[in-house]
Amino acid sequence: MQISLQKINQQPNQQLIVEESIQLDELVDEVLGLERIEPVQVEAVFQNVGSRLYHGEVKESTQAVLTCSRCLTGYTVPLQAEWSERFTDEESRAIDSEEEIVHLVEAQTIDLDPYIREALLLTIPFAPLCMEDCKGLCSVCGANKNVRECSCMTERIDPRLAALQDLFKE
């Protein structure tokens, strides 16, 4: 998604609103547990805040199919992010400090794709769960415990205490 500084400057006291749909299909190969991602709906609002400084506020949303980290089933989840950044085309105004970050724009267009991608990546859970109380898979037979209970013995005995088990056999 490209934002032209010239279009922002044509509206000095007004906002430039750009809405676009962006494909980020390459994330499926890069993010573990991401099966599919719908096109990202992006709404960017930019304004010239004076002395060659541009402020942008962006909202993005999409739907993704993730693989549950416990039961390995796919489920759909909405992903949404909001962020804002400042940009300038004047090298002396570019600031990178703890208080304020102003990104330098080399050409007369702001490329928002890396920022959109980063914000979306931060919304994807590290260990996705289809539901908070997901029971996962049986470690013996592999059955999905959310769908049906199995009769497998999954009780684990500490090998150091296994000899004590013989005392209780009759």
C-alpha positions as CSV (number, residue, x, y, z in Angstrom):
1,M,0.0,0.0,0.0
2,Q,1.5,3.2,-1.1
3,I,0.7,6.7,0.2
4,S,1.7,9.6,-1.9
5,L,3.1,12.6,0.0
6,Q,2.0,14.8,-2.9
7,K,-1.7,13.8,-2.2
8,I,-1.3,14.5,1.5
9,N,0.2,17.9,0.7
10,Q,-2.7,18.8,-1.6
11,Q,-5.0,18.7,1.5
12,P,-2.9,20.7,4.0
13,N,-5.6,20.9,6.8
14,Q,-7.6,17.9,5.9
15,Q,-7.0,14.2,6.2
16,L,-6.3,11.8,3.3
17,I,-8.2,8.6,3.8
18,V,-7.1,5.5,1.8
19,E,-8.9,2.1,2.0
20,E,-7.4,-0.9,0.3
21,S,-7.3,-4.7,0.5
22,I,-3.9,-6.3,0.7
23,Q,-2.9,-10.0,0.1
24,L,-0.4,-11.4,2.6
25,D,-0.5,-15.1,1.4
26,E,3.2,-15.5,1.9
27,L,2.6,-15.5,5.7
28,V,1.1,-19.0,5.5
29,D,4.6,-20.4,4.6
30,E,6.3,-18.3,7.2
31,V,4.1,-18.6,10.3
32,L,3.8,-21.9,12.1
33,G,0.1,-22.8,12.7
34,L,-1.3,-20.4,10.1
35,E,-3.3,-22.4,7.5
36,R,-5.0,-19.6,5.5
37,I,-5.4,-15.8,5.7
38,E,-8.0,-13.7,4.0
39,P,-7.1,-10.4,2.3
40,V,-6.3,-7.7,4.9
41,Q,-8.7,-4.7,4.9
42,V,-6.7,-1.6,5.6
43,E,-7.9,1.9,6.3
44,A,-5.2,4.5,6.5
45,V,-5.8,8.1,7.6
46,F,-2.8,10.5,6.9
47,Q,-2.4,14.2,7.7
48,N,0.3,16.8,7.2
49,V,0.9,18.0,10.7
50,G,3.3,20.8,9.6
51,S,6.9,21.3,8.7
52,R,7.2,18.2,6.5
53,L,5.9,15.9,9.2
54,Y,3.2,13.4,8.3
55,H,1.1,11.5,10.8
56,G,-0.7,8.3,9.9
57,E,-3.2,6.2,11.8
58,V,-4.0,2.7,10.4
59,K,-6.7,0.1,11.1
60,E,-6.4,-3.3,9.7
61,S,-8.6,-6.4,10.0
62,T,-8.8,-9.9,8.5
63,Q,-9.8,-13.5,9.2
64,A,-7.3,-16.3,9.5
65,V,-7.5,-20.1,9.9
66,L,-5.1,-21.2,12.6
67,T,-4.1,-24.7,13.7
68,C,-4.8,-25.4,17.4
69,S,-1.6,-26.2,19.2
70,R,-3.3,-28.8,21.4
71,C,-5.8,-30.7,19.2
72,L,-4.4,-29.8,15.7
73,T,-7.8,-28.8,14.3
74,G,-8.2,-25.7,12.2
75,Y,-10.3,-22.8,13.4
76,T,-11.1,-19.3,12.2
77,V,-10.1,-16.3,14.2
78,P,-10.5,-12.5,13.5
79,L,-7.3,-10.5,13.5
80,Q,-7.4,-6.8,14.1
81,A,-4.7,-4.2,14.6
82,E,-4.5,-0.4,15.1
83,W,-1.3,1.6,14.9
84,S,0.1,5.0,14.2
85,E,3.4,6.3,12.9
86,R,5.1,9.5,11.9
87,F,7.0,10.1,8.7
88,T,9.1,12.8,7.1
89,D,10.9,13.3,3.8
90,E,13.5,15.6,5.4
91,E,16.5,13.8,6.7
92,S,17.3,16.3,9.5
93,R,13.7,15.8,11.0
94,A,14.0,12.0,11.2
95,I,14.2,11.1,14.9
96,D,14.8,7.7,16.5
97,S,14.6,8.1,20.2
98,E,12.6,6.5,23.1
99,E,10.2,9.4,23.1
100,E,9.4,9.7,19.4
101,I,10.2,7.8,16.2
102,V,9.9,9.6,12.9
103,H,10.6,7.4,9.9
104,L,12.4,8.8,6.9
105,V,10.7,8.5,3.5
106,E,13.3,8.1,0.7
107,A,10.9,8.6,-2.3
108,Q,7.8,10.7,-2.4
109,T,5.7,7.7,-1.3
110,I,5.2,5.9,2.0
111,D,5.3,2.2,1.7
112,L,3.0,0.8,4.4
113,D,3.3,-2.9,3.6
114,P,6.1,-3.6,6.1
115,Y,4.2,-1.8,8.9
116,I,0.9,-3.6,8.0
117,R,2.7,-7.0,7.9
118,E,4.4,-6.4,11.3
119,A,1.2,-5.3,13.0
120,L,-0.6,-8.4,11.7
121,L,2.2,-10.7,12.8
122,L,1.9,-9.3,16.3
123,T,-1.8,-10.2,16.5
124,I,-1.2,-13.9,15.7
125,P,-1.0,-15.9,18.9
126,F,2.2,-17.8,19.6
127,A,0.4,-21.0,20.7
128,P,-3.1,-20.8,19.1
129,L,-5.9,-22.5,21.0
130,C,-9.3,-23.3,19.4
131,M,-10.9,-22.8,22.8
132,E,-9.4,-21.9,26.2
133,D,-10.2,-25.3,27.7
134,C,-9.1,-27.4,24.7
135,K,-8.3,-31.0,25.9
136,G,-5.9,-31.8,23.1
137,L,-5.0,-35.2,21.7
138,C,-4.6,-38.5,23.6
139,S,-0.9,-39.3,23.8
140,V,-1.6,-43.1,23.3
141,C,-4.2,-43.4,20.5
142,G,-4.2,-39.8,19.1
143,A,-7.9,-39.2,19.5
144,N,-9.2,-35.7,19.8
145,K,-10.4,-35.5,23.4
146,N,-12.7,-32.6,22.6
147,V,-14.7,-34.9,20.3
148,R,-14.7,-38.1,22.2
149,E,-13.1,-39.6,25.3
150,C,-10.9,-42.6,24.9
151,S,-10.2,-45.4,27.4
152,C,-6.4,-45.4,27.1
153,M,-4.3,-45.5,30.2
154,T,-2.4,-42.3,30.3
155,E,-1.4,-42.4,33.9
156,R,2.3,-41.9,34.2
157,I,4.4,-43.4,37.0
158,D,7.7,-41.9,38.0
159,P,10.3,-44.7,37.1
160,R,12.1,-44.1,40.4
161,L,8.9,-45.1,42.2
162,A,7.8,-47.9,39.9
163,A,9.0,-50.6,42.3
164,L,6.6,-49.4,44.9
165,Q,3.7,-50.3,42.6
166,D,4.5,-54.0,43.1
167,L,3.8,-53.6,46.9
168,F,0.1,-52.8,46.2
169,K,-0.5,-55.8,43.8
170,E,-2.4,-58.7,45.3
